[in-house]
Amino acid sequence: MKNLKKEINTEEIENLIPHRKPFLLIDKLIEIVPMISATGVMNIKKMIFFLMVISQVNQ
């Protein structure tokens, strides 16, 4: 199968799936093999506050 070279950003991802921030845990897709796999990137610095709040709730 052929890989798609185009990167997909957050806005395009939101057009494909129903998830939204803070539950959209993908910032961009960098490699896509249709119907097989995809490699995504998540910027952890953007999620620090959300992760801190979740860890406080779970204590």
URDABEL-V669210 format. One line per field, one symbol per residue. ss: DSSP state (a for helix, b for strand, c for the rest). phi: phi as a letter, one per 30 degrees, with the letter a starting at -180 (. if undefined). Layout:
ss=???
phi=???
This chain:
ss=ccbbcccbbaaaaaaacccccccccccbbbbbbcccbbbbbccaaaaaaaaaaaaaacc
phi=.ddddddcdedddddcbddbddcdcbcaccbbceibaaccbbddedcededdddddddd
